[in-house]
């Protein structure tokens, strides 16, 4: 766990070479100049989140957890990243997953 790192996740136009495309028009950066530029210029359909800290996995750990059924993997979706009602997102995406369907069939 790294609690001393700040990340910016932005949806919209490409913020430049100091940001990395995650998928579609979602970009991530830990660069201070990108954060300063984006924080003052988000408009229209653009959205941003700022995160402090992260937790990661060791080599192969996430693959092992997915194979063990500990994670439900769905296609990347910008709506999920910038969901307007975080209290409802888990149920909505669980309803879309095959896990719930499997449980209901049993």
PDB file as gemmi writes it, atoms N, CA and C in Angstrom:
CRYST1    1.000    1.000    1.000  90.00  90.00  90.00 P 1                      
ATOM      1  N   UNK A   1       0.856  -1.183   0.000  1.00  0.00           N  
ATOM      2  CA  UNK A   1       0.000   0.000   0.000  1.00  0.00           C  
ATOM      3  C   UNK A   1       0.895   1.238   0.000  1.00  0.00           C  
ATOM      4  N   UNK A   2       0.622   2.124  -0.906  1.00  0.00           N  
ATOM      5  CA  UNK A   2       1.376   3.375  -1.004  1.00  0.00           C  
ATOM      6  C   UNK A   2       0.427   4.528  -0.729  1.00  0.00           C  
ATOM      7  N   UNK A   3       0.542   5.122   0.433  1.00  0.00           N  
ATOM      8  CA  UNK A   3      -0.380   6.202   0.807  1.00  0.00           C  
ATOM      9  C   UNK A   3       0.180   7.587   0.512  1.00  0.00           C  
ATOM     10  N   UNK A   4       1.352   7.663  -0.085  1.00  0.00           N  
ATOM     11  CA  UNK A   4       1.968   8.959  -0.345  1.00  0.00           C  
ATOM     12  C   UNK A   4       1.985   9.328  -1.824  1.00  0.00           C  
ATOM     13  N   UNK A   5       1.194   8.638  -2.630  1.00  0.00           N  
ATOM     14  CA  UNK A   5       1.147   8.883  -4.067  1.00  0.00           C  
ATOM     15  C   UNK A   5      -0.218   9.456  -4.439  1.00  0.00           C  
ATOM     16  N   UNK A   6      -0.218  10.443  -5.321  1.00  0.00           N  
ATOM     17  CA  UNK A   6      -1.460  11.064  -5.784  1.00  0.00           C  
ATOM     18  C   UNK A   6      -1.607  10.774  -7.278  1.00  0.00           C  
ATOM     19  N   UNK A   7      -2.806  10.316  -7.668  1.00  0.00           N  
ATOM     20  CA  UNK A   7      -3.107  10.011  -9.066  1.00  0.00           C  
ATOM     21  C   UNK A   7      -4.312  10.811  -9.505  1.00  0.00           C  
ATOM     22  N   UNK A   8      -4.325  11.150 -10.771  1.00  0.00           N  
ATOM     23  CA  UNK A   8      -5.453  11.825 -11.394  1.00  0.00           C  
ATOM     24  C   UNK A   8      -6.004  10.893 -12.462  1.00  0.00           C  
ATOM     25  N   UNK A   9      -7.292  10.665 -12.430  1.00  0.00           N  
ATOM     26  CA  UNK A   9      -7.970   9.893 -13.463  1.00  0.00           C  
ATOM     27  C   UNK A   9      -8.913  10.858 -14.150  1.00  0.00           C  
ATOM     28  N   UNK A  10      -8.755  11.038 -15.461  1.00  0.00           N  
ATOM     29  CA  UNK A  10      -9.540  12.040 -16.181  1.00  0.00           C  
ATOM     30  C   UNK A  10     -10.203  11.407 -17.401  1.00  0.00           C  
ATOM     31  N   UNK A  11     -11.438  11.834 -17.646  1.00  0.00           N  
ATOM     32  CA  UNK A  11     -12.174  11.408 -18.831  1.00  0.00           C  
ATOM     33  C   UNK A  11     -12.329  12.618 -19.728  1.00  0.00           C  
ATOM     34  N   UNK A  12     -11.928  12.486 -20.960  1.00  0.00           N  
ATOM     35  CA  UNK A  12     -12.053  13.588 -21.904  1.00  0.00           C  
ATOM     36  C   UNK A  12     -10.917  13.563 -22.894  1.00  0.00           C  
ATOM     37  N   UNK A  13     -10.441  14.737 -23.246  1.00  0.00           N  
ATOM     38  CA  UNK A  13      -9.362  14.835 -24.225  1.00  0.00           C  
ATOM     39  C   UNK A  13      -8.052  14.314 -23.630  1.00  0.00           C  
ATOM     40  N   UNK A  14      -7.173  13.881 -24.491  1.00  0.00           N  
ATOM     41  CA  UNK A  14      -5.865  13.373 -24.088  1.00  0.00           C  
ATOM     42  C   UNK A  14      -5.063  14.495 -23.431  1.00  0.00           C  
ATOM     43  N   UNK A  15      -4.658  14.336 -22.156  1.00  0.00           N  
ATOM     44  CA  UNK A  15      -3.910  15.394 -21.479  1.00  0.00           C  
ATOM     45  C   UNK A  15      -2.441  15.485 -21.884  1.00  0.00           C  
ATOM     46  N   UNK A  16      -1.985  14.641 -22.788  1.00  0.00           N  
ATOM     47  CA  UNK A  16      -0.614  14.767 -23.274  1.00  0.00           C  
ATOM     48  C   UNK A  16       0.276  13.602 -22.901  1.00  0.00           C  
ATOM     49  N   UNK A  17       1.563  13.780 -23.165  1.00  0.00           N  
ATOM     50  CA  UNK A  17       2.514  12.682 -23.027  1.00  0.00           C  
ATOM     51  C   UNK A  17       2.855  12.316 -21.588  1.00  0.00           C  
ATOM     52  N   UNK A  18       2.399  13.074 -20.619  1.00  0.00           N  
ATOM     53  CA  UNK A  18       2.658  12.743 -19.208  1.00  0.00           C  
ATOM     54  C   UNK A  18       1.485  12.012 -18.574  1.00  0.00           C  
ATOM     55  N   UNK A  19       0.562  11.565 -19.414  1.00  0.00           N  
ATOM     56  CA  UNK A  19      -0.589  10.776 -18.965  1.00  0.00           C  
ATOM     57  C   UNK A  19      -0.644   9.510 -19.808  1.00  0.00           C  
ATOM     58  N   UNK A  20      -1.225   8.470 -19.252  1.00  0.00           N  
ATOM     59  CA  UNK A  20      -1.331   7.199 -19.965  1.00  0.00           C  
ATOM     60  C   UNK A  20      -2.797   6.850 -20.177  1.00  0.00           C  
ATOM     61  N   UNK A  21      -3.122   6.425 -21.401  1.00  0.00           N  
ATOM     62  CA  UNK A  21      -4.494   6.012 -21.702  1.00  0.00           C  
ATOM     63  C   UNK A  21      -4.765   4.693 -20.969  1.00  0.00           C  
ATOM     64  N   UNK A  22      -5.868   4.637 -20.213  1.00  0.00           N  
ATOM     65  CA  UNK A  22      -6.279   3.410 -19.535  1.00  0.00           C  
ATOM     66  C   UNK A  22      -7.166   2.609 -20.482  1.00  0.00           C  
ATOM     67  N   UNK A  23      -8.196   3.238 -21.008  1.00  0.00           N  
ATOM     68  CA  UNK A  23      -9.075   2.693 -22.047  1.00  0.00           C  
ATOM     69  C   UNK A  23      -9.943   3.842 -22.548  1.00  0.00           C  
ATOM     70  N   UNK A  24     -10.506   3.678 -23.744  1.00  0.00           N  
ATOM     71  CA  UNK A  24     -11.353   4.699 -24.376  1.00  0.00           C  
ATOM     72  C   UNK A  24     -10.730   6.079 -24.176  1.00  0.00           C  
ATOM     73  N   UNK A  25     -11.474   7.001 -23.587  1.00  0.00           N  
ATOM     74  CA  UNK A  25     -10.949   8.349 -23.347  1.00  0.00           C  
ATOM     75  C   UNK A  25     -10.699   8.590 -21.850  1.00  0.00           C  
ATOM     76  N   UNK A  26     -10.223   7.563 -21.164  1.00  0.00           N  
ATOM     77  CA  UNK A  26      -9.877   7.642 -19.745  1.00  0.00           C  
ATOM     78  C   UNK A  26      -8.354   7.612 -19.636  1.00  0.00           C  
ATOM     79  N   UNK A  27      -7.785   8.577 -18.929  1.00  0.00           N  
ATOM     80  CA  UNK A  27      -6.341   8.708 -18.795  1.00  0.00           C  
ATOM     81  C   UNK A  27      -5.959   8.784 -17.322  1.00  0.00           C  
ATOM     82  N   UNK A  28      -4.748   8.310 -17.000  1.00  0.00           N  
ATOM     83  CA  UNK A  28      -4.239   8.373 -15.635  1.00  0.00           C  
ATOM     84  C   UNK A  28      -2.885   9.063 -15.644  1.00  0.00           C  
ATOM     85  N   UNK A  29      -2.629   9.838 -14.590  1.00  0.00           N  
ATOM     86  CA  UNK A  29      -1.340  10.503 -14.462  1.00  0.00           C  
ATOM     87  C   UNK A  29      -1.040  10.767 -12.993  1.00  0.00           C  
ATOM     88  N   UNK A  30       0.234  10.731 -12.670  1.00  0.00           N  
ATOM     89  CA  UNK A  30       0.693  11.128 -11.343  1.00  0.00           C  
ATOM     90  C   UNK A  30       1.591  12.357 -11.468  1.00  0.00           C  
ATOM     91  N   UNK A  31       1.599  12.966 -12.641  1.00  0.00           N  
ATOM     92  CA  UNK A  31       2.444  14.123 -12.904  1.00  0.00           C  
ATOM     93  C   UNK A  31       1.783  15.404 -12.381  1.00  0.00           C  
ATOM     94  N   UNK A  32       2.529  16.153 -11.596  1.00  0.00           N  
ATOM     95  CA  UNK A  32       1.990  17.366 -10.960  1.00  0.00           C  
ATOM     96  C   UNK A  32       1.518  18.400 -11.989  1.00  0.00           C  
ATOM     97  N   UNK A  33       2.247  18.571 -13.078  1.00  0.00           N  
ATOM     98  CA  UNK A  33       1.843  19.570 -14.077  1.00  0.00           C  
ATOM     99  C   UNK A  33       0.539  19.183 -14.764  1.00  0.00           C  
ATOM    100  N   UNK A  34       0.330  17.888 -15.004  1.00  0.00           N  
ATOM    101  CA  UNK A  34      -0.932  17.424 -15.597  1.00  0.00           C  
ATOM    102  C   UNK A  34      -2.079  17.702 -14.627  1.00  0.00           C  
ATOM    103  N   UNK A  35      -1.857  17.427 -13.349  1.00  0.00           N  
ATOM    104  CA  UNK A  35      -2.911  17.672 -12.350  1.00  0.00           C  
ATOM    105  C   UNK A  35      -3.268  19.140 -12.291  1.00  0.00           C  
ATOM    106  N   UNK A  36      -2.266  20.012 -12.261  1.00  0.00           N  
ATOM    107  CA  UNK A  36      -2.532  21.451 -12.204  1.00  0.00           C  
ATOM    108  C   UNK A  36      -3.310  21.909 -13.430  1.00  0.00           C  
ATOM    109  N   UNK A  37      -2.925  21.435 -14.600  1.00  0.00           N  
ATOM    110  CA  UNK A  37      -3.631  21.820 -15.830  1.00  0.00           C  
ATOM    111  C   UNK A  37      -5.073  21.320 -15.825  1.00  0.00           C  
ATOM    112  N   UNK A  38      -5.260  20.047 -15.488  1.00  0.00           N  
ATOM    113  CA  UNK A  38      -6.594  19.444 -15.552  1.00  0.00           C  
ATOM    114  C   UNK A  38      -7.526  19.967 -14.476  1.00  0.00           C  
ATOM    115  N   UNK A  39      -7.035  20.203 -13.285  1.00  0.00           N  
ATOM    116  CA  UNK A  39      -7.892  20.682 -12.194  1.00  0.00           C  
ATOM    117  C   UNK A  39      -8.533  22.025 -12.531  1.00  0.00           C  
ATOM    118  N   UNK A  40      -7.860  22.839 -13.287  1.00  0.00           N  
ATOM    119  CA  UNK A  40      -8.390  24.159 -13.619  1.00  0.00           C  
ATOM    120  C   UNK A  40      -9.155  24.226 -14.916  1.00  0.00           C  
ATOM    121  N   UNK A  41      -9.197  23.124 -15.683  1.00  0.00           N  
ATOM    122  CA  UNK A  41      -9.767  23.217 -17.018  1.00  0.00           C  
ATOM    123  C   UNK A  41     -10.794  22.141 -17.365  1.00  0.00           C  
ATOM    124  N   UNK A  42     -11.332  21.434 -16.401  1.00  0.00           N  
ATOM    125  CA  UNK A  42     -12.340  20.410 -16.692  1.00  0.00           C  
ATOM    126  C   UNK A  42     -13.662  21.107 -17.016  1.00  0.00           C  
ATOM    127  N   UNK A  43     -14.249  20.719 -18.172  1.00  0.00           N  
ATOM    128  CA  UNK A  43     -15.510  21.344 -18.569  1.00  0.00           C  
ATOM    129  C   UNK A  43     -16.320  20.398 -19.426  1.00  0.00           C  
ATOM    130  N   UNK A  44     -17.603  20.677 -19.549  1.00  0.00           N  
ATOM    131  CA  UNK A  44     -18.480  19.881 -20.401  1.00  0.00           C  
ATOM    132  C   UNK A  44     -18.562  18.436 -19.961  1.00  0.00           C  
ATOM    133  N   UNK A  45     -18.278  17.523 -20.883  1.00  0.00           N  
ATOM    134  CA  UNK A  45     -18.370  16.089 -20.624  1.00  0.00           C  
ATOM    135  C   UNK A  45     -17.126  15.539 -19.922  1.00  0.00           C  
ATOM    136  N   UNK A  46     -16.122  16.359 -19.731  1.00  0.00           N  
ATOM    137  CA  UNK A  46     -14.908  15.895 -19.075  1.00  0.00           C  
ATOM    138  C   UNK A  46     -15.165  15.712 -17.581  1.00  0.00           C  
ATOM    139  N   UNK A  47     -14.527  14.708 -17.022  1.00  0.00           N  
ATOM    140  CA  UNK A  47     -14.679  14.415 -15.601  1.00  0.00           C  
ATOM    141  C   UNK A  47     -13.315  14.052 -15.048  1.00  0.00           C  
ATOM    142  N   UNK A  48     -13.143  14.238 -13.740  1.00  0.00           N  
ATOM    143  CA  UNK A  48     -11.894  13.804 -13.158  1.00  0.00           C  
ATOM    144  C   UNK A  48     -12.077  13.367 -11.716  1.00  0.00           C  
ATOM    145  N   UNK A  49     -11.227  12.454 -11.311  1.00  0.00           N  
ATOM    146  CA  UNK A  49     -11.142  11.991  -9.929  1.00  0.00           C  
ATOM    147  C   UNK A  49      -9.689  12.085  -9.513  1.00  0.00           C  
ATOM    148  N   UNK A  50      -9.462  12.431  -8.263  1.00  0.00           N  
ATOM    149  CA  UNK A  50      -8.118  12.454  -7.704  1.00  0.00           C  
ATOM    150  C   UNK A  50      -8.083  11.412  -6.596  1.00  0.00           C  
ATOM    151  N   UNK A  51      -7.046  10.564  -6.622  1.00  0.00           N  
ATOM    152  CA  UNK A  51      -6.899   9.489  -5.646  1.00  0.00           C  
ATOM    153  C   UNK A  51      -5.585   9.654  -4.897  1.00  0.00           C  
ATOM    154  N   UNK A  52      -5.623   9.403  -3.609  1.00  0.00           N  
ATOM    155  CA  UNK A  52      -4.413   9.417  -2.798  1.00  0.00           C  
ATOM    156  C   UNK A  52      -4.158   7.993  -2.343  1.00  0.00           C  
ATOM    157  N   UNK A  53      -3.024   7.455  -2.751  1.00  0.00           N  
ATOM    158  CA  UNK A  53      -2.627   6.109  -2.362  1.00  0.00           C  
ATOM    159  C   UNK A  53      -3.180   5.041  -3.279  1.00  0.00           C  
ATOM    160  N   UNK A  54      -2.622   3.857  -3.162  1.00  0.00           N  
ATOM    161  CA  UNK A  54      -3.091   2.710  -3.931  1.00  0.00           C  
ATOM    162  C   UNK A  54      -2.606   1.433  -3.271  1.00  0.00           C  
ATOM    163  N   UNK A  55      -3.254   0.344  -3.600  1.00  0.00           N  
ATOM    164  CA  UNK A  55      -2.818  -0.995  -3.192  1.00  0.00           C  
ATOM    165  C   UNK A  55      -2.601  -1.783  -4.475  1.00  0.00           C  
ATOM    166  N   UNK A  56      -1.596  -2.602  -4.502  1.00  0.00           N  
ATOM    167  CA  UNK A  56      -1.280  -3.352  -5.709  1.00  0.00           C  
ATOM    168  C   UNK A  56      -1.159  -4.835  -5.430  1.00  0.00           C  
ATOM    169  N   UNK A  57      -0.820  -5.579  -6.462  1.00  0.00           N  
ATOM    170  CA  UNK A  57      -0.659  -7.030  -6.375  1.00  0.00           C  
ATOM    171  C   UNK A  57       0.750  -7.403  -6.780  1.00  0.00           C  
ATOM    172  N   UNK A  58       1.214  -8.521  -6.262  1.00  0.00           N  
ATOM    173  CA  UNK A  58       2.476  -9.090  -6.704  1.00  0.00           C  
ATOM    174  C   UNK A  58       2.275  -9.767  -8.051  1.00  0.00           C  
ATOM    175  N   UNK A  59       3.385 -10.140  -8.695  1.00  0.00           N  
ATOM    176  CA  UNK A  59       3.335 -10.792 -10.004  1.00  0.00           C  
ATOM    177  C   UNK A  59       2.450 -12.039  -9.944  1.00  0.00           C  
ATOM    178  N   UNK A  60       1.442 -12.093 -10.817  1.00  0.00           N  
ATOM    179  CA  UNK A  60       0.558 -13.249 -10.913  1.00  0.00           C  
ATOM    180  C   UNK A  60      -0.537 -13.314  -9.856  1.00  0.00           C  
ATOM    181  N   UNK A  61      -0.480 -12.468  -8.850  1.00  0.00           N  
ATOM    182  CA  UNK A  61      -1.450 -12.539  -7.753  1.00  0.00           C  
ATOM    183  C   UNK A  61      -2.873 -12.251  -8.221  1.00  0.00           C  
ATOM    184  N   UNK A  62      -3.061 -11.202  -9.008  1.00  0.00           N  
ATOM    185  CA  UNK A  62      -4.406 -10.864  -9.466  1.00  0.00           C  
ATOM    186  C   UNK A  62      -4.964 -11.966 -10.368  1.00  0.00           C  
ATOM    187  N   UNK A  63      -4.137 -12.493 -11.279  1.00  0.00           N  
ATOM    188  CA  UNK A  63      -4.590 -13.586 -12.142  1.00  0.00           C  
ATOM    189  C   UNK A  63      -5.054 -14.781 -11.310  1.00  0.00           C  
ATOM    190  N   UNK A  64      -4.319 -15.075 -10.253  1.00  0.00           N  
ATOM    191  CA  UNK A  64      -4.671 -16.197  -9.382  1.00  0.00           C  
ATOM    192  C   UNK A  64      -5.999 -15.924  -8.653  1.00  0.00           C  
ATOM    193  N   UNK A  65      -6.196 -14.696  -8.207  1.00  0.00           N  
ATOM    194  CA  UNK A  65      -7.441 -14.343  -7.521  1.00  0.00           C  
ATOM    195  C   UNK A  65      -8.635 -14.387  -8.474  1.00  0.00           C  
ATOM    196  N   UNK A  66      -8.438 -13.952  -9.712  1.00  0.00           N  
ATOM    197  CA  UNK A  66      -9.521 -14.017 -10.707  1.00  0.00           C  
ATOM    198  C   UNK A  66      -9.853 -15.473 -11.002  1.00  0.00           C  
ATOM    199  N   UNK A  67      -8.842 -16.290 -11.210  1.00  0.00           N  
ATOM    200  CA  UNK A  67      -9.050 -17.719 -11.490  1.00  0.00           C  
ATOM    201  C   UNK A  67      -9.749 -18.412 -10.326  1.00  0.00           C  
ATOM    202  N   UNK A  68      -9.516 -17.934  -9.113  1.00  0.00           N  
ATOM    203  CA  UNK A  68     -10.143 -18.512  -7.931  1.00  0.00           C  
ATOM    204  C   UNK A  68     -11.565 -18.019  -7.696  1.00  0.00           C  
ATOM    205  N   UNK A  69     -12.061 -17.125  -8.558  1.00  0.00           N  
ATOM    206  CA  UNK A  69     -13.431 -16.627  -8.436  1.00  0.00           C  
ATOM    207  C   UNK A  69     -13.598 -15.513  -7.424  1.00  0.00           C  
ATOM    208  N   UNK A  70     -12.496 -14.872  -7.033  1.00  0.00           N  
ATOM    209  CA  UNK A  70     -12.569 -13.810  -6.025  1.00  0.00           C  
ATOM    210  C   UNK A  70     -12.890 -12.442  -6.622  1.00  0.00           C  
ATOM    211  N   UNK A  71     -12.824 -12.334  -7.941  1.00  0.00           N  
ATOM    212  CA  UNK A  71     -13.119 -11.088  -8.641  1.00  0.00           C  
ATOM    213  C   UNK A  71     -14.120 -11.387  -9.754  1.00  0.00           C  
ATOM    214  N   UNK A  72     -14.988 -10.430 -10.043  1.00  0.00           N  
ATOM    215  CA  UNK A  72     -15.934 -10.523 -11.141  1.00  0.00           C  
ATOM    216  C   UNK A  72     -15.471  -9.517 -12.191  1.00  0.00           C  
ATOM    217  N   UNK A  73     -15.031  -9.992 -13.326  1.00  0.00           N  
ATOM    218  CA  UNK A  73     -14.446  -9.135 -14.347  1.00  0.00           C  
ATOM    219  C   UNK A  73     -15.481  -8.839 -15.428  1.00  0.00           C  
ATOM    220  N   UNK A  74     -15.683  -7.558 -15.681  1.00  0.00           N  
ATOM    221  CA  UNK A  74     -16.593  -7.092 -16.719  1.00  0.00           C  
ATOM    222  C   UNK A  74     -15.810  -6.221 -17.686  1.00  0.00           C  
ATOM    223  N   UNK A  75     -16.308  -6.008 -18.899  1.00  0.00           N  
ATOM    224  CA  UNK A  75     -15.613  -5.123 -19.844  1.00  0.00           C  
ATOM    225  C   UNK A  75     -15.452  -3.719 -19.253  1.00  0.00           C  
ATOM    226  N   UNK A  76     -14.360  -3.057 -19.620  1.00  0.00           N  
ATOM    227  CA  UNK A  76     -14.104  -1.693 -19.153  1.00  0.00           C  
ATOM    228  C   UNK A  76     -15.256  -0.786 -19.567  1.00  0.00           C  
ATOM    229  N   UNK A  77     -15.640   0.124 -18.677  1.00  0.00           N  
ATOM    230  CA  UNK A  77     -16.805   0.973 -18.902  1.00  0.00           C  
ATOM    231  C   UNK A  77     -16.580   2.295 -18.173  1.00  0.00           C  
ATOM    232  N   UNK A  78     -16.500   3.389 -18.921  1.00  0.00           N  
ATOM    233  CA  UNK A  78     -16.253   4.688 -18.287  1.00  0.00           C  
ATOM    234  C   UNK A  78     -17.385   5.083 -17.340  1.00  0.00           C  
ATOM    235  N   UNK A  79     -18.586   4.573 -17.588  1.00  0.00           N  
ATOM    236  CA  UNK A  79     -19.704   4.865 -16.694  1.00  0.00           C  
ATOM    237  C   UNK A  79     -19.406   4.341 -15.283  1.00  0.00           C  
ATOM    238  N   UNK A  80     -18.779   3.189 -15.199  1.00  0.00           N  
ATOM    239  CA  UNK A  80     -18.450   2.620 -13.891  1.00  0.00           C  
ATOM    240  C   UNK A  80     -17.419   3.469 -13.160  1.00  0.00           C  
ATOM    241  N   UNK A  81     -16.459   3.992 -13.897  1.00  0.00           N  
ATOM    242  CA  UNK A  81     -15.392   4.790 -13.281  1.00  0.00           C  
ATOM    243  C   UNK A  81     -15.952   6.100 -12.727  1.00  0.00           C  
ATOM    244  N   UNK A  82     -16.833   6.723 -13.468  1.00  0.00           N  
ATOM    245  CA  UNK A  82     -17.370   8.029 -13.073  1.00  0.00           C  
ATOM    246  C   UNK A  82     -18.865   7.937 -12.769  1.00  0.00           C  
ATOM    247  N   UNK A  83     -19.272   6.896 -12.078  1.00  0.00           N  
ATOM    248  CA  UNK A  83     -20.676   6.629 -11.754  1.00  0.00           C  
ATOM    249  C   UNK A  83     -21.240   7.731 -10.860  1.00  0.00           C  
ATOM    250  N   UNK A  84     -22.450   8.175 -11.144  1.00  0.00           N  
ATOM    251  CA  UNK A  84     -23.029   9.293 -10.397  1.00  0.00           C  
ATOM    252  C   UNK A  84     -23.600   8.891  -9.038  1.00  0.00           C  
ATOM    253  N   UNK A  85     -23.892   7.611  -8.831  1.00  0.00           N  
ATOM    254  CA  UNK A  85     -24.467   7.168  -7.559  1.00  0.00           C  
ATOM    255  C   UNK A  85     -23.669   5.976  -7.024  1.00  0.00           C  
ATOM    256  N   UNK A  86     -22.566   6.231  -6.326  1.00  0.00           N  
ATOM    257  CA  UNK A  86     -21.691   5.144  -5.877  1.00  0.00           C  
ATOM    258  C   UNK A  86     -22.369   4.139  -4.952  1.00  0.00           C  
ATOM    259  N   UNK A  87     -23.461   4.505  -4.311  1.00  0.00           N  
ATOM    260  CA  UNK A  87     -24.162   3.562  -3.432  1.00  0.00           C  
ATOM    261  C   UNK A  87     -24.876   2.467  -4.216  1.00  0.00           C  
ATOM    262  N   UNK A  88     -25.109   2.684  -5.510  1.00  0.00           N  
ATOM    263  CA  UNK A  88     -25.849   1.714  -6.318  1.00  0.00           C  
ATOM    264  C   UNK A  88     -24.994   0.963  -7.340  1.00  0.00           C  
ATOM    265  N   UNK A  89     -23.753   1.396  -7.548  1.00  0.00           N  
ATOM    266  CA  UNK A  89     -22.940   0.829  -8.620  1.00  0.00           C  
ATOM    267  C   UNK A  89     -22.690  -0.663  -8.454  1.00  0.00           C  
ATOM    268  N   UNK A  90     -22.399  -1.129  -7.238  1.00  0.00           N  
ATOM    269  CA  UNK A  90     -22.055  -2.540  -7.054  1.00  0.00           C  
ATOM    270  C   UNK A  90     -23.210  -3.454  -7.437  1.00  0.00           C  
ATOM    271  N   UNK A  91     -24.419  -3.116  -7.023  1.00  0.00           N  
ATOM    272  CA  UNK A  91     -25.559  -3.959  -7.360  1.00  0.00           C  
ATOM    273  C   UNK A  91     -25.820  -3.947  -8.863  1.00  0.00           C  
ATOM    274  N   UNK A  92     -25.722  -2.778  -9.495  1.00  0.00           N  
ATOM    275  CA  UNK A  92     -25.959  -2.694 -10.939  1.00  0.00           C  
ATOM    276  C   UNK A  92     -24.964  -3.550 -11.706  1.00  0.00           C  
ATOM    277  N   UNK A  93     -23.692  -3.486 -11.351  1.00  0.00           N  
ATOM    278  CA  UNK A  93     -22.685  -4.249 -12.083  1.00  0.00           C  
ATOM    279  C   UNK A  93     -22.701  -5.726 -11.701  1.00  0.00           C  
ATOM    280  N   UNK A  94     -23.093  -6.041 -10.491  1.00  0.00           N  
ATOM    281  CA  UNK A  94     -23.264  -7.445 -10.122  1.00  0.00           C  
ATOM    282  C   UNK A  94     -24.418  -8.045 -10.920  1.00  0.00           C  
ATOM    283  N   UNK A  95     -25.476  -7.270 -11.129  1.00  0.00           N  
ATOM    284  CA  UNK A  95     -26.605  -7.734 -11.939  1.00  0.00           C  
ATOM    285  C   UNK A  95     -26.169  -8.039 -13.375  1.00  0.00           C  
ATOM    286  N   UNK A  96     -25.184  -7.305 -13.889  1.00  0.00           N  
ATOM    287  CA  UNK A  96     -24.690  -7.521 -15.253  1.00  0.00           C  
ATOM    288  C   UNK A  96     -23.752  -8.722 -15.357  1.00  0.00           C  
ATOM    289  N   UNK A  97     -23.167  -9.128 -14.257  1.00  0.00           N  
ATOM    290  CA  UNK A  97     -22.166 -10.192 -14.318  1.00  0.00           C  
ATOM    291  C   UNK A  97     -22.817 -11.557 -14.423  1.00  0.00           C  
ATOM    292  N   UNK A  98     -22.054 -12.509 -14.906  1.00  0.00           N  
ATOM    293  CA  UNK A  98     -22.563 -13.870 -15.022  1.00  0.00           C  
ATOM    294  C   UNK A  98     -22.623 -14.563 -13.670  1.00  0.00           C  
ATOM    295  N   UNK A  99     -21.984 -14.010 -12.667  1.00  0.00           N  
ATOM    296  CA  UNK A  99     -21.973 -14.606 -11.336  1.00  0.00           C  
ATOM    297  C   UNK A  99     -23.369 -14.643 -10.748  1.00  0.00           C  
ATOM    298  N   UNK A 100     -24.094 -13.545 -10.834  1.00  0.00           N  
ATOM    299  CA  UNK A 100     -25.452 -13.493 -10.302  1.00  0.00           C  
ATOM    300  C   UNK A 100     -26.347 -14.458 -11.064  1.00  0.00           C  
ATOM    301  N   UNK A 101     -26.199 -14.502 -12.378  1.00  0.00           N  
ATOM    302  CA  UNK A 101     -27.001 -15.430 -13.173  1.00  0.00           C  
ATOM    303  C   UNK A 101     -26.736 -16.879 -12.762  1.00  0.00           C  
ATOM    304  N   UNK A 102     -25.478 -17.210 -12.502  1.00  0.00           N  
ATOM    305  CA  UNK A 102     -25.107 -18.561 -12.077  1.00  0.00           C  
ATOM    306  C   UNK A 102     -25.744 -18.894 -10.732  1.00  0.00           C  
ATOM    307  N   UNK A 103     -25.754 -17.938  -9.815  1.00  0.00           N  
ATOM    308  CA  UNK A 103     -26.343 -18.169  -8.497  1.00  0.00           C  
ATOM    309  C   UNK A 103     -27.857 -18.368  -8.593  1.00  0.00           C  
ATOM    310  N   UNK A 104     -28.498 -17.608  -9.496  1.00  0.00           N  
ATOM    311  CA  UNK A 104     -29.949 -17.700  -9.635  1.00  0.00           C  
ATOM    312  C   UNK A 104     -30.373 -19.020 -10.281  1.00  0.00           C  
ATOM    313  N   UNK A 105     -29.535 -19.583 -11.138  1.00  0.00           N  
ATOM    314  CA  UNK A 105     -29.856 -20.832 -11.819  1.00  0.00           C  
ATOM    315  C   UNK A 105     -29.773 -22.016 -10.858  1.00  0.00           C  
ATOM    316  N   UNK A 106     -28.879 -21.957  -9.884  1.00  0.00           N  
ATOM    317  CA  UNK A 106     -28.679 -23.087  -8.960  1.00  0.00           C  
ATOM    318  C   UNK A 106     -29.849 -23.327  -8.066  1.00  0.00           C  
TER     319      UNK A 106                                                      
END                                                                             
